[in-house]
Amino acid sequence: MPTRGQSIFLFYLVAINIIFCCVDYKSHQPNSWYASSTQEIRSFVGNRTGALSLVNIALAVLYAGRNNVLISLTDWSHTTFLLLHRWVASIATLQACIHSAIYLYNYMESGEHATEAKLDYWVWGVIATLGMVFLLPTSILLVRQKFYELFLAWHVVLSFFIIIGSLLHIILRFSKQWGYELWMYIAFAFWGFDRIYRIVRISRNGVCKAHITIIDENYIRLDIPGITGEGQAYLYFPTLTWRVWENHPFSIAGGMLHDNTADNTVNQKTSVSSSASSAHASPTSDSDIEKAPALSVTPTKKPAVFTNIPKLGLSFIIRTHSGTTALLRQRSSLPVLVEAPYTGSILHPTHDTLNHHPRLLCIAGGVGITALLPLIAFHRGNRKLAWGVRHASLLEGMRDLTENNAMTGVVIETTVGRRMDVNALIEEEVSRADGSLAVVVSGPPGMADEVRLAVARVAARGCEIEFIEESYSW
Ligand SMILES: Cc1cc2nc3c(=O)[nH]c(=O)nc-3n(C[C@H](O)[C@H](O)[C@H](O)COP(=O)(O)OP(=O)(O)OC[C@H]3O[C@@H](n4cnc5c(N)ncnc54)[C@H](O)[C@@H]3O)c2cc1C
């Protein structure tokens, strides 16, 4: 579901396009171009929708880029812009279809279709419109989830043909008479800027080496010494597959590397609320998690004492799936290109967005914690982290990231192998709050919905509470 702010902007986008497509048409009859006022107005609508479609294509390209200047100007997240990208692209497609249908009708009506359809400008127009029509159904969530790399390649190739097709359609028809082709130059400029800036970001870090540690059957840890960054990074592993251009986004969980050999004596105080054997249960579904006996571990608030001096470097915690992340399991170290930093999110730790709330509650599910750690570390108020994991191995694999100097004073509540009671958690924090409370959630969509609902209930009672959801979605 889009947020309220996103919905308002989407409404604005749709409304302004409808208005621009509908207003200010005047018929002046008789004239030498159109036989009737109906044909005249219809053609004007065709021209207008065609022109607006070109504008929206350029906007769709801008919104899709991860180096979109609007991200820094507005502070909206890339995810928000991807949502806008999908809507603007759909509007552009609809406008292109209306434009094409009107001109098809006009030429059929005048009996000129057979000759017109042989002209190059017509053919390129058909290619551009059909490209847009094919692009929409092949970009739905299911396709993106099942065949991400295929979707991406197809999306880029088809988009290229759409822009080239539109450009040739205009130039061959009007010979740059009206300037419509400028929108396609602008689209190429947006696309080119994004690609060039990606290369700049990669070259700033150079070729790095990634060290991989297997945490358990679900997670790996990837450490890259010698570089720094925050927010998110796109990682390329050119020696992993033949698709050297393939890259994957991950949240930077930490910017300092310890060798994970902490002095455990200060860190043994954990309270276990159930049989320890449950930590080794392997729930395979949400319902299994629900059934599994509870094991709650609350580490001491005292930070671990690491015996080594931390080194500069990035840490990532990765949940392995069946693609590139699965291949990473088979390597212990490999070359990596790091396209970073990307910080255009409300959760950018240096943003003061949440610091006006004296109390912060972060709720993380599994690997979702990576997005929250920098935020908790930088918050100046009262901080609590509630973290639910399937297996205790993830807690251990991330110990240096959750228990270090930056996390001093953070109350950490971990839940292993079962669902967190988010209602109770939020109620407890609200009862303790002596001002406003910020609740940030990062985890599976079901969990985020549950937290959103619980916050909405509390807010309805008049509590001063802000809800922020961070999702690994696009
Ligand atoms: C902003 C952001 C931050 C993220 N941070 C983390 C993190 O810190 N830790 C973590 O474990 N995961 C994170 N993810 C998810 C991670 O990018 C994907 O799990 C990973 O790309 C899957 O790669 P795969 O080839 O193994 O996937 P596959 O097995 O091929 O597919 C598994 C799932 O991952 C999606 N996916 C595949 N490739 C990409 C891609 N290039 N971009 C986005 N999604 C993709 C697929 O659509 C599918 O739903 C993040 C995603 C985003 C968008």
The ligand as an ORCA input file, in Angstrom:
! r2SCAN-3c Opt
* xyz 0 1
  C      17.279     -1.266     -0.952
  C      17.496     -2.731     -0.716
  C      18.309     -3.155      0.337
  C      18.504     -4.524      0.559
  N      19.300     -4.917      1.596
  C      19.480     -6.233      1.848
  C      20.302     -6.681      2.946
  O      20.904     -5.906      3.679
  N      20.415     -8.016      3.131
  C      19.763     -8.938      2.335
  O      19.894    -10.137      2.583
  N      18.992     -8.538      1.300
  C      18.828     -7.221      1.037
  N      18.055     -6.821     -0.034
  C      17.478     -7.851     -0.904
  C      18.561     -8.353     -1.863
  O      18.941     -7.319     -2.770
  C      18.049     -9.548     -2.689
  O      17.662    -10.555     -1.788
  C      19.137    -10.103     -3.596
  O      19.370     -9.193     -4.644
  C      18.733    -11.460     -4.136
  O      19.693    -11.907     -5.069
  P      19.602    -13.376     -5.744
  O      20.290    -13.305     -7.078
  O      20.127    -14.418     -4.819
  O      18.031    -13.512     -5.895
  P      17.091    -14.600     -6.608
  O      17.179    -15.927     -5.930
  O      17.309    -14.542     -8.077
  O      15.680    -13.905     -6.234
  C      15.259    -13.768     -4.864
  C      14.504    -12.462     -4.677
  O      15.404    -11.329     -4.759
  C      14.952    -10.378     -5.738
  N      16.113     -9.834     -6.450
  C      16.977    -10.502     -7.224
  N      17.913     -9.672     -7.738
  C      17.613     -8.434     -7.263
  C      18.189     -7.129     -7.432
  N      19.257     -6.920     -8.206
  N      17.602     -6.077     -6.813
  C      16.527     -6.250     -6.018
  N      15.949     -7.462     -5.818
  C      16.472     -8.533     -6.430
  C      14.075    -11.208     -6.681
  O      13.110    -10.429     -7.299
  C      13.434    -12.221     -5.747
  O      12.290    -11.696     -5.127
  C      17.869     -5.477     -0.275
  C      17.066     -5.049     -1.338
  C      16.863     -3.700     -1.553
  C      15.976     -3.273     -2.694
*
